[in-house]
Amino acid sequence: MQVYEPQDTNKIPVTILTGFLGAGKTTLLNYILTERHGHRIAVIENEFGEIDVDSDLVLASEEEIFQMKNGCICCFVDVRNDLVEVMKKLIAQRDRFDHVIVETSGLADPTPVATSFFIDPDVMNATELDAIVTLVDAKHIGQHLHDTVLDGKPNQAVDQIVAADRIVINKTDLASEAALADLEHEIRGLNQTAGILRSQYGVVDLGSILGISGFTPSYVAERAKLLDLDGEHGHGHGHGHGHQHNHASHDATVTSESFTFDQPFNLPRLRSFLEQHLGEQGETAFRTKGILWIAGDDRFHVLQAVHELIDLRPDHAWGDEKRENRLVFIGRGLDRGELEAGLGACLSEVM
């Protein structure tokens, strides 16, 4: 179990870029590696594929690391190579770039890639996960989300959307406004908190997907999202109020459970519960998020977890807003009663 609590803000931000086959990841990466956008970005690619290297290659500093004319560097990785070892090579050249993008396979769940950044102390101390960004093909994603062969089974297209901190609907020129609106509504059913953008030909404002602190967002932004999820429900002293949301009829196994408590948590008990719960349910617990009120601490805490990887850290001092706990669990086969009982046992009588 890795509990991620970075203390150093001078870390290399890492973006996990995912998206189902044909979503446009290669087009976006070509844009990043060839346009003069002023950013120094290192891109880790599984293979050469269709990345446009030859016309912009400046020099090869190591066997698989190339520098582009616009200052970006590209690292081509055989799928059999260890991502951790590749990251160590990049970290040794960290003066050459300001951000790392890792592209996953179109058929991959991005969360195991994310956990790669927390299994090695050197990599964990030098990097910080910025966001999981998912590209969606506006015209064809529907057939993947509603794949009857995968009915009731793990669906990579669904998993990629559920795991995202930011979702880019690409190829919007191939879909009508009505279709795009329907797609956004369906995406919002799968992921209620990720920001949604539109793009054509993989062109997107890089400031909207990089350096966004999507994995550990600010209190103000995250609390607003959680309030939107759960705001229609009342509060009870020491009780968890909230709701279950069925993400999509085509994959009824994916649900979310939200909870609100108006008592503070005992931090050691809560951490122990989360480690045990996510350790046991890691494969099916996609995302866990929360704004937490901790007994005896004037700061609110932000909880973010991907599978069994937990990020729980204090943020800023509480302001004039009401102190309360809000949590959302997203996964398969969630047991609301078990979660509510476990969380309830972590509440503190001490304010």
N, C-alpha and C positions, 0 to 999 in steps of 0.2 A: 504494500500500500504506500503510495507516494502522496504526501500532503504538501501541496505547493504553496509556499508562503514567501515570495521573493521580497527581499529587503532593499535590494539595489535597483534604482530606477534606470541606471545606465546599462540597460540590457538591449540585446538585438531583438527587435520585434519580429515575430514569425507569423505569417499568414498561411493557413492551409487552404488551398484552392481545390475545390471538388466540383463535380457535376457529372451527370450521366453522359453516356456516349453521344457525341454530336452536339453537346451543349455550347461549344465554342471556346473551350479552354485554350486550345492551341492558338486560335485567332487572338485572344486576349493576351496571351504570353508573347506572341509576335509583336503586338502593339507595344507592350511594355519594353521589350528588348530592342526595338528599333526607333521608336518615337523619341524626340528630344523633349522629354518632360522634366528634366532637371533632377530626377530622383536617381539615387545609386541603389539599385535593387539586385540582389542575388536570387536567381531562379533555379530551383532544383527540379530537374526533369527526369522522368524515368528512362527516356531514351531520346535519340535525336528526332525521330518522327518527322513532323513537318515544320519544326522550328526553323525559321529563316536565319541561318548562321552565316553562310558563306559570304553574303554580300556585305555583312557588317562586322566580320571578324577582324579584330585588331591584333591580338596576340594570344598565345596559349601559355599560361604561366605554369600550369601543371597538366597532367595527362587528360583531365576531364573538365578543367575550369577555363572558360574563355571570357575575355573582356570584349564588350561591344563598343561601338563608336559613341554611344550616348552615355557611357559610364556604367551601364549595368554589366553584370557578369552572369554567365550561365554555366551551370554545373550539370552535366549529363550523367545520370546514374543508371547502371544496370539494375533491373528490378531485384537481382539477387544480392546486391550490395547492401550493406548495413547503413541505414540513414544516419545513425548516430556517428559512425566513422566519417561519413561525408560532412556532417555538420562540424566535426572537430577540425577538418581541413579548412572549412570556411572560417571558423572562429579564429584560426591562426592568421587569417588575412582580413580581419574585421575592419581594418582601416580602409578597405576598398569599397565597402558598401554600408548602407544604413538600415536595410530591411531584407528579410528573406521570405520568398514565396516558395512553398512546396506544393507541386501539383500531384494529386493522387490519380490513380487509375479511374476510368469512367465507371467501373463496376465495383469500386471499393467503398467501404464504410470509412469515412475520414477520421473517425475517433481513435482507432488504433494508431494512426499516424501521429495524431496529437499527443498520445501518451508517450511516444518515442522521445519527446523533448523533456521527459521527467524521469527517465530511468537511468540516466548517467549524470553524476554530479557536475562534471565539467560543462556539459551542454546545458543542464538546468540552471547553473549559476551564470551562464553567459547569455541566455536567451529568455524571452518571455512570449508566450502565446498571445498574439494580438487578436486574431479572429479566425473562425472557420467561415470561408466565403463559398457559397454554392451558386454555380451557374445553372440556369434552367433554360431549355430550348422552348421558346414560346409556342412553337407550332407542334412539336412532337412529344412534349413531356407527358401529356395526358395519357397516351397509350402505354407509357411505362408505369405511371402511377396506378393505372387501372388494369394492369397485366393480370388476366384471369388465371394464368399459370401459377402466379405467386399469391393467389388469394389466400389470406390467412398465414402466409409464410413471410420470412424476412424479405423485404423489397429494397434494393439498394437505392433506387430513386427516392423512395420515401425516407430512408435513413439519412440520405444526404441533405434533404430539406429540413428534417427534424433537428439535425445536429448543427445547423447553420446559425451564425450570428448575423450574417448579412446575406441576402439572396439577390442575385442579379438575373432578371428575366431578359435573356438575350434573344436576338432575332425577332424583335418586336415588329419589324417591317413585314413579317410573314403572317401576322395574325391581326384580326380586326380588334377595334377598341372593345367591343362587347366580349370577345374571347379573352382578351387580356384581363378585363375586369373579372370575369369568371375564374380565370386562372389565379389571379391574386387572391380572390376569396377562398379558393381551395387551398392555396399555399398558407394563407392565414389560419385555416383550420388545422393544418399540420404543424405550424410553428407560429405561435401567437406573439412572439417578442422580437423576432429578427426584423431588421430594416429591409425593405424591398425596394430595389432600383430597377429601372428599365435601361436597355442598351441595344444598339445595333452594331453588328460586325465587331463585337468585343470591345468597343470604345466606351470607356467609362471614366469619370473623374476619379483618378487614383486616390484622391483625398477622401473619397467616399467608401473605399474598401481597405485602405492601408492606414495604419496609425489611428484606428478608431476605438481601441480598447474594448472591442466587442466581447472578448472572453471575460473580462473583469470590468464591466461598465461602471460609469459613475453612479452614485446613489440616486441623483435626481432622475436620470434617464431610466434606470432600472426600476425605481419605485413607481414611476409613472406607468410603466408597462405592467407591473404586477398589480397596481391598482385597477388598471383597465381590465385585467383578467378576472379580478376577484371583487371589484368594488361594489357590486350589487348585493353582496351578502353582509349580514349583520355581524356583530362581534359579541362574544360571550367570554366572561372571565374564565381563563384557564381552559377554554375549549377551542378546538380547531374548526373554523368555519371555512367553507370553500365549495368547490364543486369538482365533479369529474367531467372531463370533456373527451368525447370520442373523436379522434382526429379525422377519420375518414371511413366511410362505409366500406371502401374497398380493402381497408386494412384495419379491421375492428380491434385487432390486438394492440394497436398503438393508442394510448390514452394519456391524459394528463390529470393530475390531482393537485389542487391548490388548497392551501391552508392559511388561515389567519389566526394569530394568537395575541391576546392583549396582556400577556405576562411575559417577562423576560426569560431567556433561556439560561441555564447553567452551562457555560461554555465547555468544560471538560466532558459533561454527560452528553451534550449534543454532538461534540466531535466523535466521541466513542460510538454513539448510535449511528452516525453517518458513515463512519469507517466500516462498521459491521454490516450495515444494510447495503451499502454500495459494494463492499467487498464480496458479499454473497450474491447480489443481483447485478453485478457490473456489466455483464454481457447484454442485459435487457434494459438497463437503466441508462437511457440516452443522455438526458440532461437534467440537472437539478439546479435550481436558481433560488436565491432568496435575499431579502434585506432583513437583517437580524438585530434584535434588541437583546443585548447581553447584560446580565445582572452585574451591577457594580462597575459598569464601563459607560462613560459618557459618549463613546463613539458608536456609530452604527457599524455593523459588520456586513460585508458582501460575501455571499456564498455562490460559487459557480462550480459545477462538477460535470465532467464528461465521463460516462461510465464510472469506473472506480477512482478516477483521478479527482481529487478534491482540492479546490482553491477556496480557502476561508480566511479572510483577513479583515482587520479593522480599516475603516475609511476615515471620514471626518466626524467631527462632533455633531451630535444631534442639534438641530435648530429649534424653532418654535413648533415644528410639526409634531403630531401625535406619535409617541413611541409605540411600536407594535412589530410583530413578526409576520412576514409574508413569505411563503415558500411555494414553489411549483416543482412537481416531479413529472417528468415526461419519460414514458417507457412502455414496455410490453408487460402485460400481466400484473399491473400494479394492484396491490391490496390496500385499499383506502383505510380499512379498519386497522390493519397492522401498522401503517404509517402514522395514523392519528394517535394510536396508543403509544408508539415509540417516541414520537415527538412530545406527546403530553408528559411522558415520564422524564423528559429533559427540562421541563419548565422549573423555574426557581420561585420560591416564596419570597425571596429577597429582591427588592426592586433596586 
